[in-house]
Amino acid sequence: MTIDILLGLSTGALVLPTVFLRSFLGVPESEALGPHLRPSAYVTIVAFAIAILLGLVFRYTSAKWVKQAWGQRTALGPKSLERVLDWSFWIMVVAFFVGIGGFSWFARGGQAS
């Protein structure tokens, strides 16, 4: 359940810098966003993308764990599957919060000069 929530929030949050610039700072549609994006916007996008990728890794590994639990062969053993599940989950959570922090940093700084 937590994975689903973080995946959904991360996916939706990928557009936060764009929405923030267009809606709140009034950057016109005819103007490119590139000059207005600060490094923190890129940190935000990369962090949310990593969170999404690791959420998908977690989902895939969960399916393999279930397959292994039913006694079918998998490429990884039970210990390896548990390790991948643990690491992908916690790094996903950290990446999500880095994305939130990056967006807060970006929003506080406003537009680049």
Stockholm file with secondary structure:
# STOCKHOLM 1.0

chainA/1-113         MTIDILLGLSTGALVLPTVFLRSFLGVPESEALGPHLRPSAYVTIVAFAIAILLGLVFRYTSAKWVKQAWGQRTALGPKSLERVLDWSFWIMVVAFFVGIGGFSWFARGGQAS
#=GR chainA/1-113 SS CHHHHHHHHHHHHTTHHHHIIIIISCCCTTSCSGGGCCHHHHHHHHHHHHHHHHHHHHHHHHHHHHHHHTTCCCSSCHHHHHHHHHHHHHHHHHHHHHHHHHHHHHHHHCSCC
#=GC SS_cons         CHHHHHHHHHHHHTTHHHHIIIIISCCCTTSCSGGGCCHHHHHHHHHHHHHHHHHHHHHHHHHHHHHHHTTCCCSSCHHHHHHHHHHHHHHHHHHHHHHHHHHHHHHHHCSCC
//
